[in-house]
Amino acid sequence: MGKDTMIWNEAEFFNLLRRDSTVREQVVLIEGTRKLPTRDRPKLVEFAKELARLLPQVMFRTGNAPGADEAFAEGVRNVDPS
C-alpha cells in the first residue's frame, strides 16, 4: 500500500460516511483482487448489499474488473439497480 493509503475499521468507515449525511455526492471507490477465491464471492456480495442498504446516499463505483469488483457491483445492484 502507498504511503497515502488509509485503513479504517468498519466503525470508523461508517462514522466517516455518516458524519455529514447532507452531502449529496458521497462516492466510495471499490477495488480488489481479480483472483477472488470462489468461496469468498458470496461474502463480498453480501457485504456490498449491506453497505448499499446502510448507506443509500453513497454512490459506489468499481472498475468492473473480474473478481472482487464484479462481486461488489453485483451486491450493490441487488439493492439499487441504478
C-alpha positions in Angstrom: 0.0 0.0 0.0 1.1 3.5 -0.7 2.1 6.0 2.0 -1.2 7.9 1.5 -3.4 4.8 1.9 -5.8 5.0 4.8 -7.1 1.9 6.5 -10.2 2.1 8.7 -12.1 -0.4 10.7 -15.8 -0.9 10.0 -17.0 1.6 12.7 -14.6 4.3 11.5 -15.7 3.8 7.9 -19.4 4.1 8.7 -18.8 7.1 11.0 -16.9 8.9 8.2 -19.7 8.4 5.8 -22.5 9.3 8.2 -20.7 12.3 9.6 -22.4 14.6 7.1 -25.3 12.8 5.6 -26.4 16.1 4.0 -23.6 15.8 1.5 -25.3 14.5 -1.7 -22.4 13.3 -3.6 -20.5 10.9 -1.4 -18.6 8.4 -3.5 -16.9 5.2 -2.4 -14.4 3.7 -4.9 -14.0 -0.1 -4.6 -11.2 -2.1 -6.0 -10.0 -5.6 -5.2 -8.3 -8.7 -6.4 -9.1 -10.2 -9.8 -8.3 -13.6 -8.2 -11.2 -13.6 -5.7 -11.5 -17.1 -4.3 -14.8 -18.7 -5.2 -15.6 -19.3 -1.5 -15.3 -15.5 -0.8 -17.5 -14.2 -3.6 -20.8 -14.7 -1.7 -19.4 -12.9 1.4 -18.3 -9.9 -0.7 -21.7 -9.8 -2.5 -23.5 -9.8 0.9 -21.1 -7.1 2.3 -21.8 -4.9 -0.7 -25.6 -5.4 -0.2 -25.3 -4.4 3.4 -23.3 -1.3 2.6 -25.8 -0.2 0.0 -28.7 -0.7 2.4 -27.0 1.1 5.3 -25.6 4.0 3.1 -28.3 4.8 0.5 -26.8 8.3 0.0 -23.5 6.9 -1.2 -22.6 6.3 -4.8 -20.4 3.1 -5.1 -18.0 2.9 -8.1 -15.9 0.0 -9.3 -13.7 -0.6 -12.3 -15.9 -3.6 -13.1 -12.9 -5.9 -13.4 -13.4 -9.6 -13.0 -13.2 -10.8 -9.4 -13.8 -8.5 -6.4 -15.0 -5.6 -8.5 -17.8 -7.6 -10.2 -18.8 -9.3 -6.9 -19.1 -5.9 -5.1 -21.1 -4.4 -8.0 -23.4 -7.3 -8.0 -24.2 -6.8 -4.4 -24.9 -3.1 -4.8 -27.1 -3.7 -7.9 -29.2 -6.1 -5.8 -30.2 -3.2 -3.6 -30.1 -0.3 -6.2 -30.1 -1.3 -9.9 -29.5 2.3 -10.9 
